[in-house]
Amino acid sequence: MLVIAGTIRIDPARQEEARAAALEMMKATHEEEGNVAYVFSTDLAEPGLFHIFEKWRSAEDLDLHFAAPHMAAFQKKLGGFGIREMNVEKFEIAAVGPVR
């Protein structure tokens, strides 16, 4: 399993427009084969800060996601939101279990 997690800081004045684009992206991605979770969320304390959390069954599924038409459309929109910082990382998970 792969986990993608990170943050994107944008111009706070563009937050609602970015939120709408992220929601559209989430809905399309939820339909993809191999997607377990895909969430954008806005930070409660910092306007313009989005958190990203994704789970994928395989690297192949993630590669198909990156090639999807809705990903290309979202990336075009993303450039217009005044990105100030982006930090997104991929984690390869060997084991999963409950938090104790």
TABEL-V441422 format. One record per residue. N is the residue number from 1. RES is the residue in one small letter. PHI is phi in whole degrees, 0 to 359 (999 if undefined). NEAR is the number of other C-alpha atoms within 8 Angstrom. D_LAST is the distance of its C-alpha to the last C-alpha in whole Angstrom. Layout:
[[N:RES:PHI:NEAR:D_LAST] [N:RES:PHI:NEAR:D_LAST]]
This chain:
[[1:m:999:9:21] [2:l:244:12:22] [3:v:238:12:20] [4:i:247:12:23] [5:a:214:11:22] [6:g:172:11:24] [7:t:223:12:26] [8:i:228:14:30] [9:r:257:11:32] [10:i:234:13:35] [11:d:299:11:38] [12:p:305:8:37] [13:a:292:6:40] [14:r:258:11:39] [15:q:302:12:36] [16:e:293:7:37] [17:e:296:8:39] [18:a:294:10:36] [19:r:299:9:34] [20:a:296:8:36] [21:a:293:10:36] [22:a:294:10:33] [23:l:297:9:32] [24:e:299:8:35] [25:m:296:11:33] [26:m:300:11:30] [27:k:299:8:32] [28:a:293:9:34] [29:t:291:11:31] [30:h:300:10:29] [31:e:276:7:32] [32:e:284:8:32] [33:e:297:5:31] [34:g:88:9:27] [35:n:276:14:26] [36:v:260:9:22] [37:a:206:9:22] [38:y:205:12:24] [39:v:223:9:24] [40:f:255:11:26] [41:s:219:7:26] [42:t:272:10:28] [43:d:289:10:26] [44:l:286:5:27] [45:a:255:4:28] [46:e:233:6:30] [47:p:301:9:33] [48:g:88:13:33] [49:l:256:12:30] [50:f:249:11:28] [51:h:254:13:24] [52:i:239:14:24] [53:f:218:12:21] [54:e:223:12:22] [55:k:230:12:21] [56:w:230:14:24] [57:r:291:10:24] [58:s:207:9:26] [59:a:296:8:28] [60:e:296:6:31] [61:d:296:12:30] [62:l:294:10:29] [63:d:299:8:33] [64:l:295:8:34] [65:h:299:10:33] [66:f:297:8:34] [67:a:266:8:38] [68:a:291:8:37] [69:p:302:6:40] [70:h:291:9:38] [71:m:291:11:36] [72:a:298:10:40] [73:a:295:8:41] [74:f:294:11:37] [75:q:298:8:38] [76:k:297:8:42] [77:k:293:9:41] [78:l:304:9:38] [79:g:299:8:41] [80:g:269:7:42] [81:f:265:12:39] [82:g:67:8:40] [83:i:301:12:37] [84:r:255:8:37] [85:e:195:8:34] [86:m:220:9:31] [87:n:222:7:28] [88:v:231:10:27] [89:e:234:7:25] [90:k:251:8:24] [91:f:240:7:21] [92:e:263:7:21] [93:i:262:8:18] [94:a:267:5:18] [95:a:212:4:14] [96:v:226:5:12] [97:g:200:4:9] [98:p:292:4:6] [99:v:281:3:4] [100:r:228:2:0]]
